[in-house]
Amino acid sequence: MNVWLPPTWLRRIVIAPLVWGLGVWLWVFSLPLVFILLVLVSFALPPLFKPLRVLGFALVYLAMEVVALTLLFLTWVGSGFGWRLRSPFFVRLHYGMLRGLLETLFVFGRRFFSLTIVRAGSIDPNDLDGDGVRDGRPRIVLSRHAGPGDSFLLVREILSWTGRRPRIVLKETLRVDPALDVLLSRLPVAFIRAGATQESRTAIAHLAEGMGPDDALLIFPEGGNFTAGRRERGIEQLHASGLHDAAERAEGLEHLLAPRPGGVGAALAAAPPSDVVVVAHTGLERLSTLRDLWRDIPVAKTLYVGWQVFRSEQVPASTPGLSAWLFDRWDELDAWIDRVERATPDDETVHSPFGDLTPANAPGRVGRRRGAPPQ
């Protein structure tokens, strides 16, 4: 479903200054009063101080909006009122701003919501041969889509973990956030409208053009967060399109939607030879709505992340072959999610193509993989 998005001029000239002004006003004049009121309200709502956790993160987020919008305005002026924004220096500067924004939100989010990230992989995804030499090819990163925060957590992982510059495919509705709207519009990002299939493929192909060894393109082949309703509708659409084999394979997926080969194929065709990283993660599926977020705060959440890396020659070029290959990966991902969610601290190590999880970091415990502490 498409959500109405205000035109660019309205978002830049009216909405962004209003958000900036609200943030400054709230921090300077209203914060003490709001804090006292929410402390009183907290005693009437279980669990204790839940509103303060939400308020705390909301205030941090609003502060980041103010800081980001201020810096973005200054860089616009410093670039000659936008004249040199696309130059290498300012692109690097904006990647640095994105990294700082995500790291700050992650640090505070981890504190407010007790979030832990455990990586199950055991190899450097930049070093396929294990010889300590960085692979010199661009990367196409394919991930499941689960929850509103996984996009930003994975972008943070790409920036901090692999050291690559992310090119991102995102829903156009994210442009309602003023800081993200301005910042990401200055970086290689494709904003996709719901239902615009051919337009999306063209945008993804354009985004993948010119990728180098320091770049990684992040795509969510499912096209949206998993829900039971979306799963059933997707299977019905595959049957209606005559793709009965794909529909049958989609019926075998318990935790995932059917992967779509169109955008992946467009990216691979536009950026040869690109290696492919398939990312598995689980832990945020049940935080897909504001109601879910409110219900689960302050319960600790652990996000488990694993990956597989494939040489470009291992990935089929034809659409039928690519579709079958994606379903093979999604079958493995679905099985990995199932095993991780069912694991207990007394289980033996969970082995899979996406990396091993030891009993020390099984769900329900804040553990760590050997040699790699949680982030």
C-alpha positions as CSV (number, residue, x, y, z in Angstrom):
1,M,0.0,0.0,0.0
2,N,1.3,3.4,-1.0
3,V,1.5,6.1,1.6
4,W,1.1,9.7,0.6
5,L,4.5,11.5,0.7
6,P,4.7,15.3,0.8
7,P,6.5,16.8,-2.1
8,T,10.2,17.6,-1.8
9,W,9.8,21.3,-1.4
10,L,7.4,20.9,1.4
11,R,9.6,18.3,3.2
12,R,12.7,20.6,2.9
13,I,11.2,24.1,3.5
14,V,8.4,23.3,6.0
15,I,8.7,19.9,7.6
16,A,12.4,19.8,8.3
17,P,12.6,23.2,9.9
18,L,9.5,22.3,12.0
19,V,11.1,19.1,13.3
20,W,14.3,21.0,14.0
21,G,12.5,23.7,15.9
22,L,10.4,21.2,17.9
23,G,13.6,19.3,18.9
24,V,15.3,22.5,20.1
25,W,12.2,23.8,21.9
26,L,11.6,20.4,23.6
27,W,15.1,20.0,24.9
28,V,15.5,23.6,26.0
29,F,12.1,24.4,27.5
30,S,9.9,21.4,28.0
31,L,12.1,18.5,28.9
32,P,11.9,18.9,32.8
33,L,8.1,19.1,32.8
34,V,7.7,16.2,30.5
35,F,10.1,14.1,32.5
36,I,8.1,14.8,35.8
37,L,4.8,14.0,34.2
38,L,6.0,10.7,32.7
39,V,7.5,9.6,36.0
40,L,4.1,10.0,37.6
41,V,2.4,8.2,34.7
42,S,4.9,5.4,34.8
43,F,3.6,4.2,38.2
44,A,0.2,3.5,36.7
45,L,1.5,1.5,33.7
46,P,3.2,-1.9,33.7
47,P,6.1,-2.5,33.6
48,L,7.5,0.3,35.8
49,F,9.1,3.2,33.9
50,K,8.2,1.8,30.5
51,P,7.2,5.3,29.3
52,L,10.5,6.7,30.3
53,R,12.3,4.1,28.2
54,V,10.3,5.2,25.2
55,L,10.7,8.9,26.0
56,G,14.4,8.5,26.5
57,F,15.0,6.9,23.1
58,A,12.5,9.4,21.5
59,L,14.5,12.3,22.9
60,V,17.8,10.9,21.7
61,Y,16.3,10.3,18.3
62,L,15.0,13.9,18.2
63,A,18.3,15.2,19.3
64,M,20.0,13.3,16.5
65,E,17.5,14.9,14.1
66,V,18.5,18.3,15.3
67,V,22.2,17.6,15.1
68,A,21.9,15.9,11.7
69,L,19.8,18.6,10.2
70,T,22.2,21.3,11.5
71,L,25.2,19.5,10.0
72,L,23.4,18.8,6.8
73,F,22.6,22.5,6.4
74,L,26.2,23.5,7.1
75,T,27.6,21.0,4.6
76,W,25.1,22.3,2.0
77,V,26.4,25.8,2.6
78,G,30.1,24.6,2.7
79,S,29.6,22.7,-0.6
80,G,28.8,25.9,-2.4
81,F,25.0,25.7,-1.6
82,G,24.9,22.2,-3.0
83,W,27.3,22.7,-5.9
84,R,29.9,20.1,-4.8
85,L,27.7,17.7,-2.7
86,R,28.4,14.8,-5.1
87,S,32.2,15.3,-4.9
88,P,34.2,12.4,-3.3
89,F,35.1,14.6,-0.2
90,F,31.5,15.4,0.6
91,V,30.3,11.8,-0.2
92,R,32.9,10.5,2.4
93,L,31.8,13.2,4.8
94,H,28.1,12.1,4.5
95,Y,29.0,8.5,4.9
96,G,30.8,9.5,8.1
97,M,27.7,11.3,9.3
98,L,25.5,8.2,8.6
99,R,27.9,6.1,10.5
100,G,27.9,8.4,13.5
101,L,24.2,8.7,13.5
102,L,23.6,4.9,13.4
103,E,26.3,4.2,16.0
104,T,24.8,6.8,18.4
105,L,21.3,5.4,18.0
106,F,22.6,1.8,18.4
107,V,24.5,2.6,21.6
108,F,21.4,4.3,23.2
109,G,19.0,1.8,21.7
110,R,21.1,-1.0,23.2
111,R,20.9,0.6,26.6
112,F,17.2,1.5,26.5
113,F,15.9,-1.8,25.0
114,S,18.6,-4.2,26.2
115,L,19.6,-5.2,22.6
116,T,22.5,-7.5,21.9
117,I,24.0,-8.6,18.6
118,V,25.6,-12.0,18.3
119,R,27.4,-12.9,15.0
120,A,27.3,-16.6,14.1
121,G,29.7,-16.4,11.2
122,S,33.3,-17.5,11.7
123,I,35.0,-15.9,8.6
124,D,35.7,-12.4,7.5
125,P,33.1,-11.8,4.7
126,N,35.8,-9.7,2.9
127,D,38.3,-12.6,2.9
128,L,36.7,-15.6,1.0
129,D,39.9,-17.6,0.7
130,G,41.1,-17.1,4.3
131,D,44.5,-15.8,3.2
132,G,44.1,-12.4,4.9
133,V,43.7,-10.6,1.6
134,R,40.6,-8.4,1.1
135,D,38.5,-9.5,-1.8
136,G,38.6,-6.9,-4.6
137,R,35.1,-7.3,-5.8
138,P,31.9,-5.3,-5.0
139,R,29.3,-7.1,-3.0
140,I,25.5,-7.6,-3.3
141,V,24.2,-8.2,0.2
142,L,20.8,-10.1,0.3
143,S,18.9,-10.2,3.6
144,R,15.6,-11.2,4.9
145,H,13.3,-8.4,6.0
146,A,12.0,-8.6,9.6
147,G,11.0,-5.6,11.7
148,P,11.4,-1.9,11.2
149,G,14.9,-1.7,12.6
150,D,16.7,-4.4,10.7
151,S,17.5,-2.1,7.7
152,F,19.5,0.3,9.8
153,L,21.1,-2.4,11.9
154,L,22.4,-4.1,8.8
155,V,23.6,-0.8,7.3
156,R,25.5,-0.3,10.6
157,E,26.9,-3.8,10.3
158,I,28.1,-3.1,6.8
159,L,29.8,0.1,7.8
160,S,31.4,-1.1,11.0
161,W,31.9,-4.8,10.3
162,T,33.0,-5.0,6.7
163,G,34.2,-1.4,6.3
164,R,32.4,-1.1,3.0
165,R,30.2,1.8,1.8
166,P,26.6,0.7,1.6
167,R,24.3,1.4,-1.3
168,I,20.8,0.9,0.0
169,V,17.4,0.0,-1.4
170,L,14.7,1.4,0.9
171,K,11.0,2.1,0.9
172,E,10.0,5.6,-0.2
173,T,8.0,6.1,3.0
174,L,11.2,6.4,5.0
175,R,11.6,9.9,3.5
176,V,9.0,11.2,6.0
177,D,12.0,11.4,8.4
178,P,13.6,14.7,7.6
179,A,17.2,13.9,8.5
180,L,17.1,10.5,6.7
181,D,15.4,12.2,3.7
182,V,18.1,14.8,3.3
183,L,21.1,12.6,4.3
184,L,20.3,9.6,2.2
185,S,19.4,11.7,-0.8
186,R,23.0,12.8,-0.9
187,L,24.2,9.1,-0.9
188,P,23.8,6.2,-3.3
189,V,20.2,5.1,-2.3
190,A,17.2,3.9,-4.2
191,F,13.9,4.8,-2.7
192,I,11.3,2.3,-4.0
193,R,7.5,2.8,-4.3
194,A,5.3,-0.1,-3.3
195,G,4.1,-2.0,-6.4
196,A,6.3,-0.2,-8.9
197,T,8.1,-3.4,-10.1
198,Q,9.7,-2.3,-13.3
199,E,10.6,1.1,-11.8
200,S,12.2,-0.6,-8.9
201,R,14.4,-2.8,-11.1
202,T,15.5,0.2,-13.1
203,A,16.4,2.1,-9.9
204,I,18.3,-0.9,-8.5
205,A,20.2,-1.3,-11.7
206,H,21.1,2.4,-11.8
207,L,22.2,2.2,-8.1
208,A,24.5,-0.8,-8.8
209,E,26.3,0.8,-11.7
210,G,29.9,1.9,-11.1
211,M,30.3,-0.1,-7.8
212,G,33.8,-0.7,-6.7
213,P,35.6,-3.0,-4.3
214,D,34.7,-0.8,-1.3
215,D,31.0,-0.8,-2.1
216,A,28.2,-3.1,-0.9
217,L,24.6,-3.0,-2.2
218,L,21.9,-4.0,0.3
219,I,18.7,-5.6,-1.1
220,F,15.8,-7.2,0.7
221,P,14.5,-9.7,-2.0
222,E,11.2,-10.4,-0.1
223,G,10.1,-6.8,-0.6
224,G,8.6,-6.4,2.8
225,N,8.4,-7.6,6.4
226,F,7.1,-11.1,7.0
227,T,3.5,-11.5,8.1
228,A,1.2,-14.6,7.8
229,G,-1.1,-12.5,5.6
230,R,1.6,-11.4,3.3
231,R,2.9,-15.0,3.0
232,E,-0.5,-16.3,1.9
233,R,-1.1,-13.4,-0.5
234,G,2.3,-13.9,-2.0
235,I,1.6,-17.6,-2.6
236,E,-1.7,-16.8,-4.2
237,Q,-0.1,-14.2,-6.5
238,L,2.5,-16.8,-7.6
239,H,-0.2,-19.3,-8.5
240,A,-2.2,-16.6,-10.3
241,S,0.9,-15.7,-12.3
242,G,1.4,-19.3,-13.4
243,L,4.6,-19.7,-11.2
244,H,3.3,-22.9,-9.5
245,D,6.8,-24.3,-8.8
246,A,7.8,-21.1,-7.0
247,A,4.4,-21.1,-5.1
248,E,5.0,-24.6,-3.9
249,R,8.5,-23.7,-2.7
250,A,7.1,-20.6,-1.0
251,E,4.6,-22.8,0.9
252,G,7.6,-24.7,2.4
253,L,8.9,-21.5,4.0
254,E,7.7,-21.1,7.6
255,H,9.5,-17.8,8.6
256,L,10.0,-16.1,5.3
257,L,8.3,-14.6,2.2
258,A,9.2,-15.9,-1.2
259,P,12.3,-14.2,-2.6
260,R,11.9,-12.1,-5.8
261,P,14.7,-12.4,-8.4
262,G,13.9,-9.2,-10.3
263,G,15.9,-6.7,-8.3
264,V,18.7,-9.1,-7.5
265,G,19.1,-9.9,-11.2
266,A,19.1,-6.2,-12.1
267,A,21.8,-5.5,-9.6
268,L,24.0,-8.4,-10.7
269,A,23.6,-7.5,-14.4
270,A,24.6,-3.9,-13.7
271,A,27.6,-4.6,-11.5
272,P,29.6,-7.6,-12.8
273,P,31.4,-9.4,-11.3
274,S,29.9,-8.9,-7.9
275,D,30.1,-11.5,-5.1
276,V,27.0,-12.2,-3.1
277,V,26.5,-12.2,0.7
278,V,23.4,-13.8,2.0
279,V,22.6,-12.6,5.5
280,A,20.5,-14.5,8.0
281,H,19.2,-12.9,11.2
282,T,16.6,-13.5,13.8
283,G,15.4,-11.8,17.0
284,L,13.4,-8.8,15.8
285,E,10.5,-10.5,14.0
286,R,8.0,-9.7,16.7
287,L,8.8,-6.0,16.8
288,S,7.0,-5.1,13.5
289,T,4.5,-2.6,15.0
290,L,4.4,0.2,17.6
291,R,2.2,-2.1,19.7
292,D,4.8,-4.8,19.6
293,L,7.5,-2.4,20.6
294,W,5.4,-1.1,23.5
295,R,4.5,-4.6,24.6
296,D,8.1,-6.0,24.7
297,I,9.9,-3.1,26.3
298,P,12.0,-3.6,28.4
299,V,12.4,-7.3,27.6
300,A,16.0,-8.0,26.5
301,K,16.3,-8.8,22.7
302,T,19.2,-10.6,21.1
303,L,19.7,-10.3,17.3
304,Y,21.6,-13.3,15.9
305,V,23.3,-12.7,12.6
306,G,25.0,-15.2,10.2
307,W,26.1,-15.1,6.6
308,Q,27.1,-17.0,3.5
309,V,29.4,-15.6,0.8
310,F,29.3,-16.7,-2.8
311,R,31.6,-16.0,-5.7
312,S,29.9,-14.3,-8.7
313,E,30.4,-17.4,-10.8
314,Q,28.4,-19.5,-8.3
315,V,25.3,-17.3,-8.8
316,P,23.2,-18.1,-11.9
317,A,22.7,-15.3,-14.4
318,S,19.3,-16.5,-15.9
319,T,16.1,-15.5,-14.2
320,P,14.8,-19.1,-13.7
321,G,18.2,-20.2,-12.4
322,L,18.5,-17.2,-10.1
323,S,15.0,-17.8,-8.8
324,A,15.8,-21.4,-7.9
325,W,19.2,-20.4,-6.4
326,L,17.4,-17.8,-4.2
327,F,14.9,-20.3,-3.0
328,D,17.7,-22.7,-2.1
329,R,19.3,-20.0,0.0
330,W,15.9,-19.1,1.6
331,D,15.3,-22.7,2.4
332,E,18.7,-22.8,4.3
333,L,17.8,-19.4,5.9
334,D,14.4,-20.7,7.0
335,A,16.0,-23.8,8.6
336,W,18.6,-21.7,10.3
337,I,16.0,-19.4,11.9
338,D,14.0,-22.4,13.1
339,R,17.0,-24.1,14.7
340,V,18.2,-20.9,16.4
341,E,14.7,-20.1,17.8
342,R,14.4,-23.6,19.1
343,A,17.9,-23.8,20.7
344,T,18.4,-23.8,24.4
345,P,21.6,-23.2,26.5
346,D,21.9,-27.0,26.9
347,D,21.9,-27.8,23.2
348,E,25.0,-28.7,21.2
349,T,26.4,-26.2,18.8
350,V,24.0,-25.2,16.0
351,H,25.8,-25.9,12.7
352,S,24.6,-24.3,9.5
353,P,25.9,-22.7,6.3
354,F,25.3,-19.3,8.0
355,G,27.8,-20.1,10.8
356,D,27.7,-21.9,14.1
357,L,26.0,-20.8,17.3
358,T,27.4,-22.3,20.5
359,P,25.4,-23.1,23.6
360,A,26.9,-20.0,25.2
361,N,24.9,-17.7,22.9
362,A,21.8,-19.7,22.5
363,P,18.5,-17.7,22.7
364,G,17.5,-16.6,26.2
365,R,21.1,-15.8,27.3
366,V,23.4,-12.9,26.6
367,G,26.3,-15.0,25.5
368,R,29.2,-14.6,23.0
369,R,30.7,-16.4,20.2
370,R,34.3,-17.6,20.8
371,G,36.7,-14.9,19.9
372,A,33.9,-12.4,19.0
373,P,32.0,-10.6,21.8
374,P,28.5,-9.3,21.3
375,Q,28.2,-5.8,19.9
